[in-house]
Amino acid sequence: MPIKSLFRSRLYNLSVCLLLFFLWCTVAGCAKAGRVQRREIPALPTETLSIWGGKAKVRLPFAVQDTKLPIVGYTAGGEPDYQVYNEVVFPTDVWIVLDDGIIRTFLARSPHGGCFILWDEEKQYFHDPCYGSRFTEDGKYIEGPAQRDLDQLPARMENGMIWITNEIVYGEPLN
């Protein structure tokens, strides 16, 4: 095996191990504490977000404590098993949307089944590729099995930077 390939594969393995260790430390530290400490961090410069067309999906280096995360799995017999866990701690993927000077930040997962939501540039909506729910650019429910709007995280702009806090603001229920 050439030295370059060997170095790349070892560097990749080291990177994966460090990432997994970081995630484990984050989750283990939060689990021991029993709750996630409130944090606010700089997420992205507003100029970068504007260059990217006003939307970006980013992974933030903090955890959120979710008391309403639905996870759909399967029983041993192959039947769908829908669970809502009352306490889940995990690193945070967020959609940041800047529109007409208004900043919105959404958890990048569906409030229905927990799948990562995607932005459809052509149709101009967020969608859940697993179950088909759709949401407007400002996080409002359009259609599908979801029972509420997208969940948000508080955000603010200061000195050209977008700051995000790790406290979930659950989407409005449909009924």
N, C-alpha and C positions, 0 to 999 in steps of 0.2 A: 504494500500500500504506500503510495507516495506520501512524503512528509506533510505536504500541504493538506491532503485529504484527511490524514490522521489528526492533524492539528485542528482542522475545521470540525471534525466529528467530536473530538474531545471538548473543544470550546462550546459546541452546541450542547453536548451532554451536561457540561458545567453550567451553562446558562439555564437549561431546563431545571437542573437540581436547585440552583439558587432561586429561581422563580417559585418552585414548589415549596422550598424552605420559607421564603418570604410569605407566601400564602398561608402556610401552616402556622407560622408565628402570628400572623394577623388574626386568623380565626381562633387559634388556641388562646391567644392573649385576651381576645374579646369574650370567649366562652368562660374563661376563668373569672373574669371580672363580673360576669353575670349580665352585663349590659354594655352597650357600645358607648364610649365617651363621645360627647358632642365635639365635633371638629369642623373647622372651616378652613379650606385650603384654596390657593390659587389654582384654577383648572386650566385656563387657556387665555392668551391675550386676545382681546376683541379684534385686533387687526388680523390675526391669523384666522379667526372664525369668519371674518368678512371675506378674506381671500378664498376660503373654502366654500363660499356661497351661502354663508349664514347658518350652516348645519354641520355638526361634527359629532361622531360617536367616540367617546374617550373612556379609558379605564382609569379610575381615580384610585390613588393609594390609600384609601380608607375603607372601613367597613360600615355597613348599615345594619340595624337590627330590624328585621321585618317580622311583624306579628300577623301578617295576612298573606304570606306567600303560598299560593296554590302549587302543588306539584302533582302532576298526573303520572302515575306509574301503572303497573299491571300486576294482577294477582298471579299465583302459581298456575291457575287455570286459564290465564290469558285474557281475563276480563279487565277493562279499565278500572283503575283504583284511584279515585280523586281524593287527595288529602290536603287539608289546610293546616300547616304547622304554625304553632303559636309563637315560636321563637326561632328565627333563622338568622345567622350572621354570615355575611359573605362580602368579598371585595365588590366594588361598585362600577358597573359599566353604565354610562350616562349619555343620553342624547342632549346636546346643547343646541338650542335654536335661538337665533337673534333675528328678530323681524321688526322693522320700524322702530328700532331702539329699545324694544322690549325683549328681555332675556327670559327664556324658559328652559328648565332642565328636567328631563324625564328619565326615570329609571329605564334602561334599555331592555326591558323585558315586559312581556305581556302580563297584565293583571289577571288573566284567565288561567293560563297553563305554565307560565314562567319562561316561555321561549323568548329568545332575543328578538326584539322587534327590528324591522328594517325600514328604511325610508325609500319609497318609490318615487324617484325624481320625475318620471313621466306623468304619473297619475297624481302626484302631489299629496301623498298621505303616508302615514306609518302603517305597517301591516305585520301581523303575526303569521310567519310562514308555516307554523305548525297547525294552527286551528282556524286561521282565516279572519280573525278580528281586524278591523281597520279603525284608524284614528286620524283626526285632522292634525294639521301642523301645530295647533295649540293644545293637542292632547285629548280632544273631545272624542267620545265614542261615535263611530259611524255605523258599523254593523259587525255581526259575528257573535260568538258565544260569550265574549267578555261581559262582565256585569257592572263594570265601572270604567270611568275615564282612566287615562294613564296616570301612574303615580309620579309625583314630582319631588324634587329636592329644592329647598330654598337657595336662591342665587342672587347675586348682586354684581354690579360693575363698579370698579373703583380704579382710577388711574390707568385705564386701558387694560385692566385685567378682570376676568370673570372669576368670582369667588363662589364656591359651592359649599353648603353645609350638609352634613350626613344625617339629617332628620327627615324621614319619609313623610310626605304629605300625600295621603292616599287619595286616589281619584274619586270624584263624585259618583255615588251609586246611580244606576239608571232609573230606579223606581223611587 
